[in-house]
Amino acid sequence: MRGGRSATIVEREAYGYDERERVSRMDKAQLVSTTTDETAGNEGGRRLAPEEVGRILDTVFGTMDRPGVIAGALREGETVTLGSFGSFHGENGTATFRPGKALTEYLHDETG
């Protein structure tokens, strides 16, 4: 770390990412890290290891080598609904996401 900044920020600077990109994007490594940290605070749950979280994300969303569960379901003509977060649909060979009510309200600061 340099000056209290994370290694990710320093690495991004080294590869020429600008400030807007650094603040507005969460990459997979950050998603894994944040999810790992959040699992520690779940009611009575254990903290998942980063490797476990990474495997779960790869299984759900897929990798370059294999499709994930969502892609497989969409290919079969299914809709994947994740509660009030939203749903994934396949339309004319293209995956689309429709945010759910709770996600939309959260993004608009309309939650209590």
C-alpha positions as CSV (number, residue, x, y, z in Angstrom):
1,M,0.0,0.0,0.0
2,R,1.1,3.5,-0.7
3,G,-0.2,6.4,1.4
4,G,-3.0,4.3,2.8
5,R,-4.4,3.5,-0.5
6,S,-5.3,0.0,-1.5
7,A,-3.2,-2.2,-3.7
8,T,-6.0,-2.2,-6.2
9,I,-6.0,1.6,-6.6
10,V,-2.2,1.6,-7.0
11,E,-2.4,-1.2,-9.5
12,R,-5.0,0.6,-11.5
13,E,-3.0,3.8,-11.6
14,A,0.0,1.7,-12.9
15,Y,-2.2,0.5,-15.8
16,G,-3.5,3.9,-16.7
17,Y,-7.1,3.9,-15.2
18,D,-8.4,7.3,-14.5
19,E,-10.1,8.5,-11.3
20,R,-13.6,8.1,-12.6
21,E,-13.0,4.4,-13.4
22,R,-11.4,3.8,-10.0
23,V,-14.4,5.2,-8.1
24,S,-17.2,3.9,-10.3
25,R,-16.3,0.2,-10.8
26,M,-16.1,-2.9,-8.6
27,D,-14.1,-5.7,-10.1
28,K,-14.4,-9.4,-9.2
29,A,-11.6,-9.2,-6.7
30,Q,-13.3,-6.4,-4.8
31,L,-16.6,-8.2,-5.0
32,V,-15.1,-11.3,-3.5
33,S,-13.4,-9.3,-0.8
34,T,-16.5,-7.3,0.1
35,T,-18.7,-10.4,0.1
36,T,-16.3,-12.2,2.3
37,D,-16.3,-9.4,4.8
38,E,-20.1,-9.2,4.7
39,T,-20.5,-12.9,5.4
40,A,-18.8,-12.4,8.8
41,G,-21.6,-10.2,9.9
42,N,-24.5,-12.4,9.0
43,E,-26.6,-13.6,11.9
44,G,-24.8,-16.6,13.3
45,G,-23.1,-17.4,10.0
46,R,-19.5,-18.1,9.5
47,R,-17.2,-16.0,7.4
48,L,-16.7,-17.6,4.1
49,A,-13.2,-17.8,2.7
50,P,-12.4,-15.8,-0.4
51,E,-11.9,-19.0,-2.4
52,E,-15.4,-20.1,-1.5
53,V,-16.9,-16.8,-2.5
54,G,-15.0,-16.9,-5.8
55,R,-16.2,-20.4,-6.6
56,I,-19.8,-19.4,-5.8
57,L,-19.6,-16.4,-8.1
58,D,-18.0,-18.5,-10.9
59,T,-20.8,-21.1,-10.5
60,V,-23.6,-18.6,-10.6
61,F,-22.2,-16.1,-13.2
62,G,-19.8,-18.3,-15.1
63,T,-16.3,-17.9,-16.4
64,M,-14.7,-17.7,-19.8
65,D,-14.3,-21.5,-19.8
66,R,-17.8,-22.4,-18.7
67,P,-21.3,-20.8,-18.5
68,G,-22.8,-20.2,-15.1
69,V,-26.1,-21.4,-13.7
70,I,-27.8,-18.2,-14.8
71,A,-26.6,-18.5,-18.4
72,G,-27.6,-22.1,-18.5
73,A,-31.1,-21.3,-17.3
74,L,-31.5,-18.5,-19.8
75,R,-30.4,-20.7,-22.6
76,E,-33.2,-23.2,-21.6
77,G,-35.7,-20.4,-21.8
78,E,-36.1,-19.8,-18.1
79,T,-36.2,-16.6,-16.2
80,V,-34.0,-16.3,-13.2
81,T,-35.6,-14.3,-10.4
82,L,-33.5,-13.2,-7.4
83,G,-36.3,-12.0,-5.1
84,S,-36.7,-8.3,-5.0
85,F,-33.2,-7.8,-6.4
86,G,-34.4,-8.4,-9.9
87,S,-34.5,-11.0,-12.7
88,F,-32.6,-12.1,-15.7
89,H,-34.4,-12.9,-18.9
90,G,-33.3,-14.1,-22.3
91,E,-34.8,-12.0,-25.1
92,N,-33.9,-12.8,-28.8
93,G,-30.6,-14.4,-27.7
94,T,-29.6,-11.6,-25.5
95,A,-29.5,-11.6,-21.7
96,T,-31.3,-8.7,-20.0
97,F,-31.7,-7.7,-16.4
98,R,-34.7,-6.1,-14.9
99,P,-34.1,-4.6,-11.4
100,G,-36.6,-5.5,-8.7
101,K,-38.6,-3.1,-6.6
102,A,-36.3,-3.2,-3.6
103,L,-33.1,-2.6,-5.6
104,T,-34.7,0.3,-7.5
105,E,-36.0,1.9,-4.2
106,Y,-32.5,1.4,-2.6
107,L,-30.8,3.1,-5.6
108,H,-33.2,6.0,-5.4
109,D,-32.8,6.4,-1.6
110,E,-36.4,5.5,-1.1
111,T,-35.9,2.8,1.5
112,G,-36.6,3.2,5.2
